[in-house]
Amino acid sequence: MPGVNNYWFVDKTISTGGSITNREMAMPALKKLGIKTVVDLAGGAESEAEKAATEKAGMHYLVFAINSQTLDPAPLDPMLKAISDPANYPVFIHSGNGHRAGMALYVKRVLVDGWTLERAGIQAASAGMVNDNPMTPTWWKFAQEYVNAHKK
């Protein structure tokens, strides 16, 4: 995907990826793929410009920034609601390297879609939760703790 690191088509409702490296290329390309909503899990200084580019391309932009230092789970409840709402489909979920996006997919698959931990874990790894940076074990632990606290 031009302008997006680690883009991965998951299914007709969700795609994931890492950082947006070129908004002018990425946003029209995402729109052309039919993406309706862009979900940013990193937040930060680029969010306002990314929001403007997303809206200019005719898509919705939502930010649920999950800080990798504080690991506050508060953004996960509204994020899950947004990425589970068919009115927002298809969604593109992204973060810095894609680890948070993979984590979000894992949490959604288990808590919303009723998948097993193993099945969701395999897909999350495909979506970016791979052990290629020091934060990966932290994101796995964060996701598992959130799932365990919210599983019915």
C-alpha positions as CSV (number, residue, x, y, z in Angstrom):
1,M,0.0,0.0,0.0
2,P,1.6,3.3,-1.0
3,G,2.2,5.6,1.9
4,V,1.5,3.0,4.7
5,N,4.0,0.8,6.5
6,N,3.0,-2.8,7.0
7,Y,-0.4,-2.6,5.4
8,W,-2.4,-5.8,5.7
9,F,-5.9,-6.6,4.4
10,V,-7.5,-8.7,7.1
11,D,-11.0,-9.1,5.7
12,K,-13.8,-7.1,4.2
13,T,-14.4,-5.2,7.4
14,I,-10.8,-4.5,8.7
15,S,-7.3,-3.7,7.4
16,T,-4.4,-3.0,9.7
17,G,-1.0,-1.2,9.3
18,G,1.7,0.8,10.8
19,S,2.5,4.4,10.4
20,I,1.2,6.6,7.5
21,T,4.4,7.6,5.8
22,N,2.8,9.7,3.0
23,R,-0.7,11.0,3.6
24,E,-1.1,12.4,0.1
25,M,-0.5,8.9,-1.3
26,A,-2.1,6.8,1.5
27,M,-5.5,8.5,2.0
28,P,-6.6,8.4,-1.6
29,A,-5.4,4.8,-1.9
30,L,-7.3,3.7,1.2
31,K,-10.4,5.5,-0.1
32,K,-10.0,3.7,-3.4
33,L,-10.0,0.4,-1.5
34,G,-13.3,1.3,0.0
35,I,-12.1,2.2,3.5
36,K,-14.7,4.2,5.3
37,T,-13.0,4.9,8.7
38,V,-9.4,5.4,9.6
39,V,-8.6,4.5,13.3
40,D,-5.3,5.9,14.7
41,L,-4.1,4.1,17.8
42,A,-0.8,6.1,18.1
43,G,-2.1,9.7,18.2
44,G,0.6,12.3,18.5
45,A,1.8,15.3,16.6
46,E,0.7,14.1,13.2
47,S,-2.9,13.4,14.1
48,E,-4.4,16.8,13.1
49,A,-2.7,16.6,9.6
50,E,-3.7,13.0,9.3
51,K,-7.3,13.8,10.2
52,A,-7.4,16.6,7.6
53,A,-6.0,14.3,4.9
54,T,-8.4,11.6,5.8
55,E,-11.5,13.8,5.7
56,K,-10.3,15.4,2.5
57,A,-10.3,12.0,1.0
58,G,-13.9,11.4,2.2
59,M,-13.3,9.1,5.1
60,H,-13.9,9.4,8.9
61,Y,-11.0,9.7,11.2
62,L,-11.0,8.5,14.8
63,V,-8.1,8.6,17.4
64,F,-7.9,6.2,20.3
65,A,-4.3,6.9,21.3
66,I,-2.8,4.1,23.4
67,N,0.4,5.4,25.1
68,S,3.1,2.8,24.9
69,Q,4.6,4.1,28.2
70,T,1.5,4.3,30.4
71,L,-0.5,1.5,28.8
72,D,-3.7,3.0,30.0
73,P,-6.5,0.7,28.7
74,A,-9.2,3.5,28.7
75,P,-9.2,4.0,24.9
76,L,-9.9,0.3,24.3
77,D,-13.6,0.3,25.2
78,P,-14.6,3.2,22.8
79,M,-12.1,1.8,20.2
80,L,-13.8,-1.6,20.3
81,K,-17.2,0.0,19.9
82,A,-16.0,2.0,16.9
83,I,-14.3,-0.9,15.1
84,S,-17.2,-3.2,15.8
85,D,-19.9,-0.9,14.4
86,P,-20.9,-1.9,10.8
87,A,-21.6,1.8,10.1
88,N,-17.8,2.4,10.2
89,Y,-16.9,-0.6,8.0
90,P,-14.5,-1.1,6.4
91,V,-12.0,0.3,8.9
92,F,-8.3,0.7,8.7
93,I,-6.6,0.5,12.1
94,H,-3.1,1.7,12.3
95,S,-0.3,2.6,14.8
96,G,3.4,3.3,14.8
97,N,4.7,-0.1,13.6
98,G,1.4,-1.9,13.6
99,H,1.8,-3.6,17.0
100,R,-1.1,-1.7,18.6
101,A,-3.2,-2.4,15.5
102,G,-2.5,-6.1,15.8
103,M,-3.3,-5.9,19.5
104,A,-6.6,-4.2,18.8
105,L,-7.5,-6.9,16.3
106,Y,-6.7,-9.6,18.8
107,V,-8.9,-7.9,21.5
108,K,-11.7,-7.5,19.0
109,R,-11.6,-11.0,17.8
110,V,-11.7,-12.5,21.3
111,L,-14.2,-10.2,23.0
112,V,-16.5,-9.2,20.1
113,D,-16.2,-12.0,17.6
114,G,-15.9,-14.8,20.1
115,W,-12.7,-16.3,18.6
116,T,-10.4,-18.5,20.7
117,L,-7.2,-16.9,22.1
118,E,-5.1,-19.1,19.8
119,R,-7.0,-18.2,16.6
120,A,-7.0,-14.5,17.5
121,G,-3.3,-14.7,18.3
122,I,-2.4,-16.2,15.0
123,Q,-4.2,-13.5,13.2
124,A,-2.8,-10.7,15.4
125,A,0.7,-12.0,14.6
126,S,-0.1,-11.8,10.9
127,A,-1.4,-8.2,11.4
128,G,1.7,-6.9,13.1
129,M,2.1,-8.4,16.6
130,V,5.4,-10.0,15.7
131,N,8.5,-10.1,17.9
132,D,10.4,-7.6,15.9
133,N,10.8,-4.8,18.6
134,P,11.2,-4.7,22.4
135,M,7.5,-3.5,22.9
136,T,6.0,-6.7,21.4
137,P,5.9,-8.7,24.6
138,T,4.4,-5.7,26.4
139,W,1.6,-5.4,23.9
140,W,0.8,-9.1,24.1
141,K,0.7,-8.9,27.9
142,F,-1.5,-5.7,27.7
143,A,-3.9,-7.4,25.3
144,Q,-4.2,-10.6,27.3
145,E,-4.7,-8.7,30.6
146,Y,-7.5,-6.6,28.9
147,V,-9.1,-9.7,27.5
148,N,-9.0,-11.5,30.8
149,A,-10.5,-8.5,32.6
150,H,-13.4,-8.2,30.1
151,K,-14.2,-11.7,29.0
152,K,-17.7,-12.8,29.9
